[in-house]
């Protein structure tokens, strides 16, 4: 969820004119920024804090968790549906349906890739600290192959998402899906929710909802290039300076002077 701060920062930079043209921020965006910051703080304080485990056997056993298997099945189904829509011509190009479908599928894939990267890091840490070689575990190779295959699909889906709409919409939507499904994948694989109390989980979920809601407002309130917000006086000045269009029924006078002594070629 800390990744949500990048969207907040981009809005603040645009407000200050530090990353291009100066953009106005409406009051709904300020409320959304506050919601994201408070939500990230709640997640960090009340979120699950399991003890670090640098044991290859223990970590690789999580592959058999039913919740994570269900997450993988849902991810596979979403990817198949997305690519089927692209192949059949229902998805693809610049439209909202393609943006949403590719962002959701990419977010699901991102949850798997980040989880597998943590598995690889844990195995390397156990190898360095405890001389525990992971190469004899079939789950290790499954994790490695899964990481590579899903990462390739993720890169393509990200490109599809970015090309399907304006960056002001596709980038935050992709970021929201990554935040949401990374949390879900981590809870499914490592069962992190089991180490937290009910009250902590409740506040943690409220923090997640605050982050996603705030980012959602920033998505749909983000200024589009063709809908730029201008101050009132600038709008009036622009209208005053704009050249007046001629009336549709107003005749246009055209005068021509022809010298009768000039021979005119009929072919011209």
Order of alpha helices (4+ residues) and beta strands (2+ residues): alpha-alpha-alpha-alpha-alpha-alpha-alpha-alpha-alpha
